[in-house]
Amino acid sequence: MKNSNESSIFPPDETQIIDKKAKLKHKRYDFISGTIILTDKALYFKSLKGSLSDEPLRIKLENIHVLRKSKSIKLVSNRLFISDNQGDEFIFAVAGRNELLDKIETQMNA
């Protein structure tokens, strides 16, 4: 899917692969709701309006150092842990995590 939306959060030279509803861990028990979007070059998180941050998060695929799945509350298989080369860590709770993880891995190995 080409980026044809002028208000899109990613540059026009990037192609969107998939998007999923997600929550980004902000503090110990605080999550920010939004959408996680995978393009051919980066992973984006856009929070819902009225959330703590209106600025989208961008993680370049080439900078991802650690990518692993885990469980929320040791029961629900929906967590995605990402660490980049700068040492920043991001924890997402993602609906459809396995599909997203497969597509991220495919893009990183492309």
C-alpha positions in Angstrom: 0.0 0.0 0.0 1.6 3.3 -1.1 1.6 6.3 1.2 -1.0 8.5 -0.5 -2.3 10.3 2.6 -0.7 13.7 3.0 -1.2 13.7 6.8 0.5 10.4 7.1 3.2 10.0 9.7 5.8 8.5 7.4 7.6 9.9 4.4 6.2 9.5 0.9 9.1 7.3 -0.2 8.1 4.6 2.4 5.6 1.9 1.7 3.2 0.8 4.4 3.3 -3.0 5.0 0.8 -3.5 8.0 -0.8 -1.6 10.8 -2.1 -3.0 14.1 -3.8 -1.5 17.2 -1.3 -1.4 20.0 -0.4 0.1 23.4 3.0 1.5 24.1 4.3 1.0 27.7 4.9 4.5 29.1 5.5 3.8 32.8 5.3 0.7 35.0 1.5 0.3 34.6 0.7 3.1 32.2 0.2 2.4 28.5 -0.5 4.8 25.6 -3.1 3.5 23.1 -2.5 3.9 19.4 -1.5 2.2 16.2 1.8 0.6 15.3 2.6 0.9 11.6 5.3 -1.1 9.7 6.8 0.4 6.6 9.6 -1.0 4.4 12.1 1.2 6.3 10.8 1.8 9.9 8.3 1.0 12.6 6.0 3.8 13.7 3.7 4.3 16.7 1.0 6.9 16.5 -0.9 7.5 19.7 -4.6 8.3 19.8 -5.5 12.0 20.0 -5.6 13.2 23.5 -2.8 10.8 24.6 0.3 11.9 26.4 2.2 12.4 23.1 1.0 13.6 19.8 4.5 13.1 18.2 4.8 9.7 16.4 7.5 7.4 17.5 9.9 6.2 14.7 12.2 3.2 15.0 14.3 2.5 11.9 14.4 -1.2 11.1 18.2 -1.0 10.6 18.6 0.3 14.2 16.6 -2.5 15.8 19.0 -4.5 18.0 16.6 -6.8 19.9 13.2 -8.0 18.8 11.4 -10.5 20.9 7.9 -11.5 22.0 6.7 -12.0 25.5 3.5 -12.3 27.5 1.4 -9.8 29.4 0.7 -10.8 33.0 2.3 -14.2 32.1 -0.9 -15.2 30.3 -1.6 -13.1 27.2 0.7 -13.6 24.2 0.6 -10.0 23.0 3.8 -8.3 24.1 6.5 -7.2 21.7 9.9 -6.0 23.1 12.1 -3.8 20.9 15.5 -2.4 21.7 17.5 -0.2 19.3 21.2 0.4 18.8 21.0 3.6 21.0 19.8 1.5 24.0 16.2 2.7 23.9 13.7 0.0 24.9 10.1 -0.1 23.8 7.4 -2.5 25.0 4.2 -2.8 23.0 1.0 -4.8 23.7 -0.2 -5.6 20.1 -3.3 -7.2 18.8 -2.1 -9.7 16.2 1.5 -9.7 17.5 2.7 -12.8 15.7 1.7 -11.5 12.3 3.4 -8.2 13.0 6.5 -9.8 14.3 6.7 -12.1 11.2 6.4 -9.1 8.9 9.0 -7.0 10.8 11.5 -9.9 10.6 10.8 -10.3 6.9 11.5 -6.6 6.3 14.6 -6.7 8.4 16.0 -9.6 6.4 15.0 -8.1 3.0 
